[in-house]
Amino acid sequence: MAEDLYTEKLNWFKQKEKPEVVLLLADNPDLIKIVVAWTSLDTRHADKLTELRGNSESEAWEWLWQNTDSRLGELKEKIGTSFSEIALENKMKPLIGNRIIYPDGTVNSFVERYLREKVVKLFEVKSNRPGKKN
C-alpha cells in the first residue's frame, strides 16, 4: 500500500510540471551533466517506506526523496567531473527543489524535450559543416 502511495504521489508531481524550470539549467553545463547522468542512474524507492506525515505539496515531495535510494557515488562517476560529494549535493538541491529531477530517475518532461532539441541542433550543425559529406 505504501508503494502505491509513492507511485501515486510521484505521478501527481509529474502531472503538475512547469516548463519554466528549463530556464534554471539552460546554459549551465554542470546542471545539464547532472540531469543527463541522473536518467541513467539506478534509483528506486526504499524497501520500507516511512509514513507520510502531512498533506502539503512540499511534505509529499520531501517524503518521496527521503524514501528514495539513489547512489551519489555512482552519479559522481557517471558525470565524470571532479565534484566532491558535497559539491554535487549542493548542485542537486536546485534540481530537486525545482522538481527538475524526480526520485525515480526521470526528469521533468519539458527539460527532457529541451535537452533532446539541443542535441538534435548540435548534430544538425555538425552535419552541415562545409567540406563534410552527409
DSSP file (Angstrom, degrees, kcal/mol; ACC not computed):
  #  RESIDUE AA STRUCTURE BP1 BP2  ACC     N-H-->O    O-->H-N    N-H-->O    O-->H-N    TCO  KAPPA ALPHA  PHI   PSI    X-CA   Y-CA   Z-CA
    1    1 A M     >        0   0    0      0, 0.0     4,-1.8     0, 0.0     5,-0.1   0.000 360.0 360.0 360.0 -41.9    0.0    0.0    0.0
    2    2 A A  H  >  +     0   0    0      1,-0.2     4,-2.2     2,-0.2     5,-0.1   0.872 360.0  56.2 -63.5 -35.8    2.8    2.4    0.8
    3    3 A E  H  > S+     0   0    0      1,-0.2     4,-2.2     2,-0.2    -1,-0.2   0.894 105.9  50.4 -62.1 -41.1    4.4    1.6   -2.6
    4    4 A D  H  > S+     0   0    0      1,-0.2     4,-2.7     2,-0.2    -1,-0.2   0.883 108.9  51.9 -63.4 -38.7    1.2    2.6   -4.3
    5    5 A L  H  X S+     0   0    0     -4,-1.8     4,-2.9     2,-0.2     5,-0.2   0.900 107.5  52.5 -65.1 -40.9    1.2    5.9   -2.4
    6    6 A Y  H  X S+     0   0    0     -4,-2.2     4,-2.5     2,-0.2    -2,-0.2   0.950 113.5  43.0 -58.1 -51.0    4.8    6.5   -3.5
    7    7 A T  H  X S+     0   0    0     -4,-2.2     4,-2.6     1,-0.2    -2,-0.2   0.891 113.7  52.1 -63.5 -41.1    3.8    6.0   -7.1
    8    8 A E  H  X S+     0   0    0     -4,-2.7     4,-1.9     2,-0.2    -2,-0.2   0.934 112.3  44.3 -61.7 -47.9    0.6    8.0   -6.7
    9    9 A K  H  X S+     0   0    0     -4,-2.9     4,-1.9     2,-0.2    -2,-0.2   0.913 113.5  50.9 -65.1 -42.9    2.4   11.0   -5.2
   10   10 A L  H  X S+     0   0    0     -4,-2.5     4,-1.9    -5,-0.2    -2,-0.2   0.928 110.9  48.1 -61.0 -46.1    5.2   10.8   -7.8
   11   11 A N  H  X S+     0   0    0     -4,-2.6     4,-1.7     1,-0.2    -1,-0.2   0.853 106.4  58.3 -64.0 -34.8    2.7   10.7  -10.7
   12   12 A W  H  X S+     0   0    0     -4,-1.9     4,-0.6     1,-0.2    -1,-0.2   0.920 107.5  46.7 -60.7 -44.1    0.9   13.7   -9.2
   13   13 A F  H >< S+     0   0    0     -4,-1.9     3,-0.9     1,-0.2    -1,-0.2   0.886 109.3  54.2 -65.5 -38.7    4.0   15.8   -9.3
   14   14 A K  H >< S+     0   0    0     -4,-1.9     3,-0.9     1,-0.3    -1,-0.2   0.827 105.3  53.9 -65.7 -30.6    4.7   14.7  -12.9
   15   15 A Q  H 3< S+     0   0    0     -4,-1.7    -1,-0.3     1,-0.2    -2,-0.2   0.672 106.9  52.8 -76.2 -16.1    1.3   15.8  -13.9
   16   16 A K  T << S+     0   0    0     -3,-0.9    -1,-0.2    -4,-0.6    -2,-0.2   0.019  79.6 150.8-107.6  26.2    1.9   19.3  -12.5
   17   17 A E    <   -     0   0    0     -3,-0.9    -3,-0.1     1,-0.1    82,-0.1  -0.186  34.6-146.4 -61.6 150.1    5.2   20.0  -14.3
   18   18 A K    >   -     0   0    0     81,-0.2     3,-0.9     1,-0.1     4,-0.2  -0.972   7.5-150.0-119.2 131.9    6.1   23.6  -15.1
   19   19 A P  G >  S+     0   0    0      0, 0.0     3,-1.9     0, 0.0     4,-0.3   0.769  87.7  77.3 -71.0 -23.6    8.1   24.4  -18.3
   20   20 A E  G >  S+     0   0    0      1,-0.3     3,-1.7     2,-0.2     4,-0.4   0.732  74.9  76.9 -60.4 -22.6    9.8   27.4  -16.7
   21   21 A V  G X> S+     0   0    0     -3,-0.9     3,-1.3     1,-0.3     4,-0.6   0.729  77.4  75.4 -63.5 -19.0   12.2   25.2  -14.8
   22   22 A V  H X> S+     0   0    0     -3,-1.9     4,-1.7     1,-0.3     3,-1.2   0.864  85.9  63.4 -57.2 -35.3   14.1   24.7  -18.1
   23   23 A L  H <4 S+     0   0    0     -3,-1.7    -1,-0.3    -4,-0.3    -2,-0.2   0.750  91.9  64.9 -63.5 -24.1   15.5   28.2  -17.6
   24   24 A L  H <4 S+     0   0    0     -3,-1.3    -1,-0.3    -4,-0.4    -2,-0.2   0.775 114.7  27.4 -72.0 -25.8   17.3   27.1  -14.4
   25   25 A L  H X< S+     0   0    0     -3,-1.2     3,-2.1    -4,-0.6     7,-0.3   0.568  88.4 115.9-113.8 -10.1   19.6   24.8  -16.2
   26   26 A A  T 3< S+     0   0    0     -4,-1.7     5,-0.0     1,-0.3    89,-0.0  -0.375  91.8   8.6 -58.1 134.3   19.8   26.3  -19.7
   27   27 A D  T 3  S+     0   0    0      1,-0.1    -1,-0.3    -2,-0.0    -4,-0.0   0.719 101.8 112.0  64.2  23.5   23.4   27.4  -20.3
   28   28 A N    <>  -     0   0    0     -3,-2.1     4,-2.3     1,-0.1     3,-0.3  -0.810  44.7-174.6-124.0  90.2   24.6   25.7  -17.1
   29   29 A P  H  > S+     0   0    0      0, 0.0     4,-2.4     0, 0.0     5,-0.2   0.822  81.2  55.9 -56.7 -35.6   26.8   22.8  -18.2
   30   30 A D  H  > S+     0   0    0      2,-0.2     4,-1.8     1,-0.2     5,-0.1   0.942 110.8  43.3 -63.9 -46.5   27.2   21.4  -14.7
   31   31 A L  H  > S+     0   0    0     -3,-0.3     4,-2.5     1,-0.2    -1,-0.2   0.882 112.5  53.4 -67.2 -37.3   23.5   21.1  -14.1
   32   32 A I  H  X S+     0   0    0     -4,-2.3     4,-2.7    -7,-0.3     5,-0.2   0.920 107.3  51.9 -62.9 -42.9   22.9   19.6  -17.5
   33   33 A K  H  X S+     0   0    0     -4,-2.4     4,-2.5     1,-0.2    -1,-0.2   0.908 110.5  48.6 -58.8 -42.3   25.6   17.0  -16.9
   34   34 A I  H  X S+     0   0    0     -4,-1.8     4,-2.5     2,-0.2    -2,-0.2   0.932 111.8  48.5 -64.6 -45.6   23.8   16.0  -13.6
   35   35 A V  H  X S+     0   0    0     -4,-2.5     4,-1.2     2,-0.2    -2,-0.2   0.926 113.0  47.3 -61.6 -45.6   20.4   15.8  -15.3
   36   36 A V  H  < S+     0   0    0     -4,-2.7     3,-0.4     1,-0.2     4,-0.4   0.929 115.3  45.2 -62.7 -45.2   21.7   13.7  -18.2
   37   37 A A  H >< S+     0   0    0     -4,-2.5     3,-1.4    -5,-0.2     4,-0.4   0.849 103.9  65.2 -67.0 -33.3   23.6   11.3  -15.8
   38   38 A W  H >< S+     0   0    0     -4,-2.5     3,-1.3     1,-0.3    -1,-0.2   0.861  94.5  59.4 -57.2 -36.8   20.5   11.2  -13.5
   39   39 A T  T 3< S+     0   0    0     -4,-1.2    -1,-0.3    -3,-0.4    -2,-0.2   0.692 107.4  45.4 -70.2 -16.7   18.5    9.4  -16.2
   40   40 A S  T <  S+     0   0    0     -3,-1.4    -1,-0.3    -4,-0.4     2,-0.2   0.347  90.4 108.8-105.2   6.1   21.0    6.6  -16.3
   41   41 A L  S <  S-     0   0    0     -3,-1.3     2,-1.1    -4,-0.4    -3,-0.0  -0.588  75.2-120.2 -83.3 143.2   21.3    6.2  -12.6
   42   42 A D        +     0   0    0     -2,-0.2     2,-0.3    29,-0.1    29,-0.2  -0.722  48.0 164.4 -83.8  99.3   19.7    3.1  -10.9
   43   43 A T        +     0   0    0     -2,-1.1     2,-0.3    61,-0.3    27,-0.2  -0.851   5.9 158.5-115.5 153.2   17.3    4.7   -8.4
   44   44 A R  E     -A   69   0A   0     25,-1.0    25,-3.8    -2,-0.3     2,-0.1  -0.976  42.6 -89.1-162.3 163.5   14.4    3.1   -6.6
   45   45 A H  E     -A   68   0A   0     -2,-0.3    23,-0.3    23,-0.2     4,-0.1  -0.431  56.3 -87.1 -78.1 158.7   12.3    3.7   -3.5
   46   46 A A        -     0   0    0     21,-3.2     3,-0.2     1,-0.1    -1,-0.1  -0.214  32.0-120.6 -61.8 151.9   13.4    2.3   -0.2
   47   47 A D  S    S+     0   0    0      1,-0.3     2,-0.6    -3,-0.1    -1,-0.1   0.904 107.0  35.9 -61.2 -41.5   12.4   -1.2    0.7
   48   48 A K  S    S-     0   0    0    -46,-0.0    -1,-0.3   -45,-0.0     2,-0.2  -0.926  86.8-149.8-117.8 108.1   10.5    0.0    3.7
   49   49 A L        -     0   0    0     -2,-0.6     2,-0.1    -3,-0.2   -47,-0.1  -0.481  12.9-125.5 -78.5 143.7    8.8    3.4    3.2
   50   50 A T        -     0   0    0     13,-0.2     2,-0.3    -2,-0.2    -1,-0.1  -0.319  38.6 -86.5 -77.4 169.3    8.3    5.8    6.1
   51   51 A E        -     0   0    0     -2,-0.1     2,-0.6     1,-0.1    -1,-0.1  -0.596  38.5-121.6 -79.3 137.0    4.9    7.1    6.9
   52   52 A L        -     0   0    0     -2,-0.3     2,-0.6    -3,-0.1     8,-0.1  -0.696  29.6-164.5 -78.9 119.1    3.9   10.2    5.0
   53   53 A R        +     0   0    0     -2,-0.6    10,-0.1     6,-0.2     2,-0.0  -0.925  52.7  11.3-109.6 122.1    3.1   12.9    7.6
   54   54 A G        -     0   0    0     -2,-0.6     0, 0.0     1,-0.1     0, 0.0  -0.064  67.1-118.5  96.4 159.9    1.2   15.9    6.4
   55   55 A N        +     0   0    0     -2,-0.0    -1,-0.1     4,-0.0     2,-0.0   0.334  67.0 118.6-117.5   4.5   -0.7   16.6    3.2
   56   56 A S  S  > S-     0   0    0      1,-0.1     4,-2.1     4,-0.0     5,-0.2  -0.313  71.2-119.0 -75.2 159.7    1.1   19.6    1.8
   57   57 A E  H  > S+     0   0    0      1,-0.2     4,-2.3     2,-0.2     5,-0.2   0.909 114.3  49.7 -60.3 -45.0    2.9   19.5   -1.5
   58   58 A S  H  > S+     0   0    0      1,-0.2     4,-2.4     2,-0.2    -1,-0.2   0.872 109.5  51.2 -66.8 -36.5    6.3   20.2    0.0
   59   59 A E  H  > S+     0   0    0      2,-0.2     4,-2.3     1,-0.2    -1,-0.2   0.894 110.8  48.8 -67.2 -38.5    5.9   17.5    2.6
   60   60 A A  H  X S+     0   0    0     -4,-2.1     4,-2.2     2,-0.2    -2,-0.2   0.908 112.0  48.6 -66.6 -41.4    4.9   15.0   -0.1
   61   61 A W  H  X S+     0   0    0     -4,-2.3     4,-1.9     2,-0.2    -2,-0.2   0.928 112.9  47.2 -63.6 -45.3    7.9   16.0   -2.2
   62   62 A E  H  X S+     0   0    0     -4,-2.4     4,-2.4     1,-0.2    -1,-0.2   0.902 110.3  53.4 -62.3 -41.2   10.3   15.7    0.7
   63   63 A W  H  X S+     0   0    0     -4,-2.3     4,-1.5     2,-0.2    -1,-0.2   0.901 106.2  53.0 -61.5 -42.6    8.8   12.3    1.7
   64   64 A L  H  < S+     0   0    0     -4,-2.2     3,-0.3     1,-0.2    -1,-0.2   0.937 112.5  44.0 -58.5 -46.6    9.4   11.0   -1.8
   65   65 A W  H >< S+     0   0    0     -4,-1.9     3,-1.4     1,-0.2    -2,-0.2   0.850 109.2  56.0 -70.6 -33.7   13.1   12.0   -1.7
   66   66 A Q  H 3< S+     0   0    0     -4,-2.4    -1,-0.2     1,-0.3    -2,-0.2   0.797 110.7  46.9 -65.1 -27.1   13.5   10.7    1.9
   67   67 A N  T 3< S+     0   0    0     -4,-1.5   -21,-3.2    -3,-0.3     2,-0.5   0.093  92.0 103.1-102.9  21.2   12.3    7.3    0.6
   68   68 A T  E <   -A   45   0A   0     -3,-1.4     2,-0.9   -23,-0.3   -23,-0.2  -0.903  59.2-150.5-108.7 132.1   14.5    7.2   -2.5
   69   69 A D  E     +A   44   0A   0    -25,-3.8   -25,-1.0    -2,-0.5     2,-0.3  -0.840  32.3 158.4-101.3  97.9   17.6    5.1   -2.7
   70   70 A S        -     0   0    0     -2,-0.9     2,-0.7   -27,-0.2   -27,-0.1  -0.877  37.3-131.7-119.2 155.4   20.0    6.9   -5.0
   71   71 A R     >  -     0   0    0     -2,-0.3     4,-2.2   -29,-0.2     5,-0.2  -0.867  16.3-174.9-112.8 101.9   23.7    6.4   -5.2
   72   72 A L  H  > S+     0   0    0     -2,-0.7     4,-2.9     1,-0.2     5,-0.2   0.856  86.7  57.6 -63.6 -34.7   25.6    9.7   -5.3
   73   73 A G  H  > S+     0   0    0      2,-0.2     4,-1.9     1,-0.2    -1,-0.2   0.914 108.3  46.0 -61.3 -42.3   28.9    7.9   -5.7
   74   74 A E  H  > S+     0   0    0      2,-0.2     4,-2.2     1,-0.2    -2,-0.2   0.897 112.5  50.8 -66.6 -40.5   27.6    6.3   -8.9
   75   75 A L  H  X S+     0   0    0     -4,-2.2     4,-2.0     1,-0.2    -2,-0.2   0.917 108.1  52.8 -62.0 -43.3   26.2    9.6  -10.1
   76   76 A K  H  X>S+     0   0    0     -4,-2.9     4,-1.7     1,-0.2     5,-0.7   0.894 109.5  49.0 -59.9 -41.3   29.5   11.3   -9.5
   77   77 A E  H  <5S+     0   0    0     -4,-1.9    -1,-0.2     1,-0.2    -2,-0.2   0.897 110.3  50.7 -64.8 -40.9   31.2    8.6  -11.6
   78   78 A K  H  <5S+     0   0    0     -4,-2.2    -2,-0.2     1,-0.2    -1,-0.2   0.821 108.7  51.4 -69.5 -30.8   28.7    9.0  -14.4
   79   79 A I  H  <5S-     0   0    0     -4,-2.0    -1,-0.2    -5,-0.2    -2,-0.2   0.869  93.5-151.7 -73.3 -36.6   29.2   12.8  -14.5
   80   80 A G  T  <5 +     0   0    0     -4,-1.7     2,-0.2     1,-0.2    -3,-0.1   0.801  48.2 122.9  72.2  29.8   33.0   12.3  -14.7
   81   81 A T  S   <S-     0   0    0     -5,-0.7    -1,-0.2     2,-0.1    -2,-0.1  -0.657  74.0-109.8-115.1 175.9   33.9   15.6  -13.0
   82   82 A S        +     0   0    0     -2,-0.2    -6,-0.0    -3,-0.1     2,-0.0   0.101  64.2 141.7 -94.1  23.9   35.9   16.4  -10.0
   83   83 A F        -     0   0    0     -7,-0.1     2,-0.1     4,-0.1    -2,-0.1  -0.375  50.2-129.6 -59.7 139.0   32.9   17.5   -7.9
   84   84 A S     >  -     0   0    0      1,-0.1     4,-2.6    -2,-0.0     5,-0.2  -0.469  29.0-106.4 -76.1 165.5   33.2   16.4   -4.3
   85   85 A E  H  > S+     0   0    0      1,-0.2     4,-2.6     2,-0.2     5,-0.1   0.875 123.4  52.2 -62.8 -34.9   30.1   14.7   -3.0
   86   86 A I  H  > S+     0   0    0      2,-0.2     4,-2.3     1,-0.2    -1,-0.2   0.921 110.1  47.5 -66.2 -43.4   29.2   17.8   -1.0
   87   87 A A  H  > S+     0   0    0      2,-0.2     4,-2.1     1,-0.2    -2,-0.2   0.900 112.5  50.2 -63.2 -40.6   29.5   20.0   -4.1
   88   88 A L  H  X S+     0   0    0     -4,-2.6     4,-1.9     2,-0.2    -2,-0.2   0.929 109.7  50.0 -63.6 -45.5   27.4   17.5   -6.1
   89   89 A E  H  X S+     0   0    0     -4,-2.6     4,-1.3     1,-0.2    -2,-0.2   0.905 110.6  50.6 -59.2 -41.7   24.7   17.5   -3.4
   90   90 A N  H  < S+     0   0    0     -4,-2.3    -1,-0.2     1,-0.2    -2,-0.2   0.867 110.2  48.9 -65.4 -36.7   24.7   21.3   -3.4
   91   91 A K  H  X S+     0   0    0     -4,-2.1     4,-0.6     1,-0.2    -1,-0.2   0.799 109.5  53.6 -72.3 -27.7   24.3   21.4   -7.2
   92   92 A M  H  X S+     0   0    0     -4,-1.9     4,-2.7     1,-0.2     5,-0.3   0.761  88.9  79.9 -76.8 -24.8   21.5   18.9   -7.0
   93   93 A K  H  X S+     0   0    0     -4,-1.3     4,-3.4     1,-0.2     5,-0.2   0.902  95.6  42.9 -53.3 -48.7   19.5   20.9   -4.5
   94   94 A P  H  > S+     0   0    0      0, 0.0     4,-1.8     0, 0.0    -1,-0.2   0.848 113.2  54.1 -68.2 -28.7   18.0   23.3   -7.1
   95   95 A L  H  <>S+     0   0    0     -4,-0.6     5,-3.0    -3,-0.2     6,-1.5   0.900 117.3  36.4 -67.7 -39.6   17.3   20.4   -9.4
   96   96 A I  H ><5S+     0   0    0     -4,-2.7     3,-1.6     3,-0.2    -3,-0.2   0.937 117.1  51.1 -75.3 -49.5   15.4   18.6   -6.7
   97   97 A G  H 3<5S+     0   0    0     -4,-3.4    -2,-0.2    -5,-0.3    -1,-0.1   0.805 114.5  43.2 -61.4 -31.5   13.8   21.7   -5.2
   98   98 A N  T 3<5S-     0   0    0     -4,-1.8    -1,-0.3    -5,-0.2    -2,-0.2   0.300 113.6-117.5 -97.6   8.4   12.5   22.9   -8.5
   99   99 A R  T < 5S+     0   0    0     -3,-1.6    -3,-0.2     2,-0.1   -81,-0.2   0.883  72.8 133.5  58.7  44.0   11.4   19.4   -9.5
  100  100 A I  S   <S+     0   0    0     -5,-3.0     8,-2.9    -6,-0.2     2,-0.4   0.839  71.3  38.3 -86.2 -41.0   13.7   19.1  -12.5
  101  101 A I  B    S-B  107   0B   0     -6,-1.5     6,-0.2     6,-0.2    -1,-0.2  -0.873  80.0-145.3-109.7 147.9   14.8   15.6  -11.5
  102  102 A Y    >   -     0   0    0      4,-2.9     3,-1.9    -2,-0.4     4,-0.1  -0.787  23.7-115.5-111.0 154.0   12.5   13.0  -10.0
  103  103 A P  T 3  S+     0   0    0      0, 0.0   -34,-0.1     0, 0.0   -59,-0.1   0.674 110.5  63.7 -62.4 -16.7   13.2   10.4   -7.4
  104  104 A D  T 3  S-     0   0    0      2,-0.1   -61,-0.3   -36,-0.1     3,-0.1   0.330 122.7 -97.1 -91.9   9.5   12.6    7.6   -9.9
  105  105 A G  S <  S+     0   0    0     -3,-1.9   -64,-0.2     1,-0.3     2,-0.2   0.516  90.4 112.4  90.9   5.1   15.5    8.5  -12.2
  106  106 A T        -     0   0    0     -4,-0.1    -4,-2.9   -66,-0.1    -1,-0.3  -0.511  54.2-138.8-101.2 175.0   13.4   10.5  -14.6
  107  107 A V  B     -B  101   0B   0     -6,-0.2    -6,-0.2    -2,-0.2    -7,-0.1  -0.888  37.5 -71.1-131.8 163.5   13.4   14.2  -15.3
  108  108 A N     >  -     0   0    0     -8,-2.9     4,-2.5    -2,-0.3     3,-0.3  -0.269  45.4-129.7 -50.5 133.0   10.8   16.9  -15.9
  109  109 A S  H  > S+     0   0    0      1,-0.2     4,-2.2     2,-0.2     5,-0.1   0.809 107.2  54.2 -64.7 -29.9    9.4   16.3  -19.4
  110  110 A F  H  > S+     0   0    0      2,-0.2     4,-2.3     1,-0.2    -1,-0.2   0.889 109.8  47.6 -69.1 -38.3   10.0   19.9  -20.5
  111  111 A V  H  > S+     0   0    0     -3,-0.3     4,-2.6     2,-0.2    -2,-0.2   0.909 110.4  52.5 -65.7 -43.0   13.6   19.6  -19.5
  112  112 A E  H  X S+     0   0    0     -4,-2.5     4,-2.2     1,-0.2    -2,-0.2   0.921 110.9  46.5 -60.1 -44.9   13.9   16.3  -21.4
  113  113 A R  H  X S+     0   0    0     -4,-2.2     4,-2.6     2,-0.2     5,-0.2   0.906 111.0  52.8 -64.2 -41.8   12.5   17.9  -24.5
  114  114 A Y  H  X S+     0   0    0     -4,-2.3     4,-2.1     1,-0.2    -2,-0.2   0.932 111.0  46.4 -58.4 -47.2   14.8   20.9  -24.2
  115  115 A L  H  X S+     0   0    0     -4,-2.6     4,-2.1     1,-0.2    -1,-0.2   0.892 111.9  50.7 -66.2 -39.5   17.8   18.7  -23.9
  116  116 A R  H  X S+     0   0    0     -4,-2.2     4,-2.6    -5,-0.2    -1,-0.2   0.927 110.7  48.8 -63.4 -43.9   16.8   16.5  -26.9
  117  117 A E  H  X S+     0   0    0     -4,-2.6     4,-2.4     1,-0.2    -2,-0.2   0.889 109.8  52.8 -62.3 -38.6   16.2   19.6  -29.0
  118  118 A K  H  X S+     0   0    0     -4,-2.1     4,-1.8    -5,-0.2    -1,-0.2   0.900 110.9  46.7 -63.6 -41.1   19.7   20.9  -28.0
  119  119 A V  H  X S+     0   0    0     -4,-2.1     4,-2.3     2,-0.2    -2,-0.2   0.911 110.8  51.7 -68.0 -42.8   21.3   17.6  -29.0
  120  120 A V  H  X S+     0   0    0     -4,-2.6     4,-2.2     1,-0.2    -2,-0.2   0.920 110.4  48.9 -60.9 -43.4   19.4   17.5  -32.3
  121  121 A K  H  X S+     0   0    0     -4,-2.4     4,-2.3     1,-0.2    -1,-0.2   0.879 108.3  54.7 -63.5 -37.6   20.6   21.0  -33.1
  122  122 A L  H  X S+     0   0    0     -4,-1.8     4,-2.0     1,-0.2    -1,-0.2   0.919 110.2  45.5 -61.9 -43.7   24.1   20.1  -32.2
  123  123 A F  H  X S+     0   0    0     -4,-2.3     4,-2.3     2,-0.2    -2,-0.2   0.856 110.3  54.5 -68.9 -34.6   24.1   17.2  -34.7
  124  124 A E  H  X S+     0   0    0     -4,-2.2     4,-1.2     2,-0.2    -2,-0.2   0.918 108.8  48.5 -63.8 -43.0   22.5   19.4  -37.4
  125  125 A V  H  < S+     0   0    0     -4,-2.3     3,-0.4     1,-0.2     4,-0.2   0.923 113.0  47.7 -62.6 -45.3   25.3   21.9  -37.0
  126  126 A K  H >< S+     0   0    0     -4,-2.0     3,-0.9     1,-0.2    -1,-0.2   0.884 112.7  47.7 -66.1 -38.0   28.0   19.2  -37.2
  127  127 A S  H 3< S+     0   0    0     -4,-2.3    -1,-0.2     1,-0.2    -2,-0.2   0.675 109.5  54.4 -79.2 -15.1   26.4   17.5  -40.3
  128  128 A N  T 3< S+     0   0    0     -4,-1.2    -1,-0.2    -3,-0.4    -2,-0.2   0.320  77.1 126.0 -98.6   7.5   26.0   20.8  -42.1
  129  129 A R  S X  S-     0   0    0     -3,-0.9     3,-1.6    -4,-0.2    -3,-0.0  -0.401  70.4-103.4 -65.9 139.8   29.7   21.9  -41.9
  130  130 A P  T 3  S+     0   0    0      0, 0.0    -1,-0.1     0, 0.0     3,-0.1  -0.345 105.5  26.2 -61.8 143.4   31.3   22.8  -45.2
  131  131 A G  T 3  S+     0   0    0      1,-0.3     2,-0.4    -3,-0.1    -2,-0.1   0.359  95.1 114.6  85.8  -6.6   33.6   20.1  -46.5
  132  132 A K    <   -     0   0    0     -3,-1.6     2,-0.4    -5,-0.1    -1,-0.3  -0.793  63.4-132.7 -96.8 139.8   31.8   17.3  -44.7
  133  133 A K              0   0    0     -2,-0.4    -4,-0.1     1,-0.1    -5,-0.0  -0.771 360.0 360.0 -89.9 134.7   29.9   14.6  -46.7
  134  134 A N              0   0    0     -2,-0.4    -1,-0.1    -6,-0.0    -7,-0.0   0.426 360.0 360.0 -89.2 360.0   26.4   13.9  -45.4
